[in-house]
Amino acid sequence: MSALLNPAAGGAFLFGAVCAATPLLAQDISQAPQPTDVTPVVITATRVATPLTDVASSISLITASDLKTFQWRDLPSALRATPGLAVVQTGGPGGLTSVFIRGADSDHTKVVLDGVDVDDPSVGAFDFGQVLTTGIARVEVLRGPASSLYGSDAVGGVINIITERGSGPAHIEATVEGGSFDTVNANARLSGGDSRFDYSLEVANDYSGATPVTPAGLLAPGEALNKDRDENFTAGTKLDYQATPDLSLGLVARFVDADLHYTGEDYSVFPAIPDPNPSDQLTRQLFTRAEARLSSLDGRLEDVFGLGYTLYRTTILSPNDGFGAPPPTIDNGDRIKGDWQGTLKLSPAVTLVGGADADLDRLNDSPINASDTREAAYLEADLTPLRGFDLSASVREDHDQRFGSAATWRIAPVYTIAATGTELKASYGTGFKAPTLSDLYVSFPSFDFFANPNLKPERSQGYDIGFEQPLFGPVLRVGATWFHNVIKDLIDTNADGTSYANIGRATTYGAETFITLNPTSRLSVRADYTYTFTQDDTTGLELLRRPKDVASLTGAWSATSRLKLSATLEYKGGWVDASRDFSVPRLWASPYATVDLAATYRLDDRISLFARIDNLLNRHYQDPIGFERPGIGAFGGVTWSFDAARPGG
């Protein structure tokens, strides 16, 4: 245990333990029950369902089973153990959360929910802090430039969130949880379906009422500590109707109503200090999409027509710091997007994917009105020219009403050596990010700062190359990937600090490595380590909030047929950050490691009890600097389920 008390030593110790245990476990593999080797299917890398072993792109999959086993209640918790990602959350539950993929900016991540582009139309980024995991079936994380399939924002990668679909007899599941920081969470889901119609409806209300996030050292003498409070109500549905043997209709919707009570900054003094009076952020979000799927040519051609809508309504109410209460900060934006995608299977070895989309982004009274339109078309070929060799190539052109056209492309081959099972993977692609409506049109004349309607897109190019090697069948798997990205025309403040300009350039590179160990069907262990180097090429300085070293170790064990245990160790090396109000632009943040434990016990077919401990070692650390992460927390609850087809429920 002493090794775990030192973050760096703890990460190295646990990685060494996994590696050292491998030969010992291998000696008993022939006598142990073998795990089932089921190849997962992913969608994000090619926009069509593809076995993971046939995908060259670097992609991670988080399943509904993972969310339940590790008891991850919000998306930031689930993403922290994903390779290639740096997750930064300002405070506790509900706090602003940014995700950096392979060192790219946080707004270089494309986020999709059931086919809906959910990046904020006004500011171009996505806040992961208010995404509950209730109703989520899977999360796919694609790393590397992917604008050739997803357009603007997919510079660093894509995070695709897919919610649950109903099936079978009517099923109800409800969960109640309570614990530290005045936490009270409750959610329920109703699902079911047959060959003609299936449905899934879920509601969740998560409340944390007393999360201390402001470091005591930042408070003025005698200033009381205001604890964060967050309440999030989320409701969602997914409906699907098979109108004819060849035509199906679908509808998805997700609504979020959140109220975050937090400590802002008091800018009446310099440098700013945590405000003694709290602020409130009121968030309303709606993501919805209707689609029609038409199958023809004996199932070889599938056309999907969709219409999506994204709505953001965010209001921030700040306290009076001696100059009169400031007006509310308002972010009102929406997006309407229509799209079509056709998938044609010419042969078992050749699949063509083509598509087109058009969207309208609008900024509404925030504080002005502005809009932008964009149309795009793309084409992808998925080929298997030789046994064991798969190749995906795509090209896309986006046309924006303001800056003109942006062409992107990507190629990704993978070759599997049959004799050894070795998978050799590589990809090379380009990306772009259009300037946001705020960058283009929102000025602050009282601060002598003005928008720039002449901004051009940020652009990137990047490659990765790697391998995966199974050992002892599905029992042991190792892999490593090297990546390199160059991002040009980054939008940054100009020399005199009065506007934005395309003056930045950055380089990121590094390696992602992993080991998975499944000695029996009851035990699974995974270790990940990511090294990321980042540099602002105009200054030669390291980029903020991108740690060089990130590691995780996760394990799940079905101790009995009723009891399941899990553990997570996460290590984050030191990084360059800024002070809370950015008045000190470069500070060094200390490394840290945390350990989480979870357990679920199934009393019978209907009732399960669960408990977890977050931050078991009660590590006190700031991430980012100026925001204390929660200390040790204990939580527990019960899940009840009812199946209409089972006698007595």
Secondary structure, 3 states (H helix, E strand, C coil): CHHHHCHHHHHHHHHHHHHHHHHHHHHCHHHCCCCCCCCCEECCCCCCCEEHHHCCCEEEEEEHHHHHHCCCCEHHHHHCCCCCEEEEECCCCCCCEEEEECCCCHHHEEEEECCEECCCCCCCCCCHHHCECCCEEEEEEEECCCHHHHCCCCCCEEEEEEECCCCEEEEEEEEEEEECCCEEEEEEEEEEECCCEEEEEEEEEEEEEEECCCCHHHCCCCCCCCCEEEEEEEEEEEEEEEEECCEEEEEEEEEEEEEEEECCEECCCCCCEECCCCEEEEEEEEEEEEEEEEEECCCCEEEEEEEEEEEEEEEEECCCCCCCCCCCEEEEEEEEEEEEEEEEEEECCEEEEEEEEEEEEEECCCCCCEEEEEEEEEEEEEEEEECCEEEEEEEEEEEECCCEEEEEEEEEEEEEECCCCEEEEEEEEEEEECCCHHHHHCCEHHHCECCCCCCCCEEEEEEEEEEEEEECCCCEEEEEEEEEEEEEEEEEECCCCCCEEEEEEEEEEEEEEEEEEEEECCEEEEEEEEEEEEEECCCCECCCCCCCEEEEEEEEEECCCCEEEEEEEEEECCEEECCCCCCCCCEEECCEEEEEEEEEEECCCCEEEEEEEECCCCCCCECCCCCECCCCEEEEEEEEEEECCCCCC
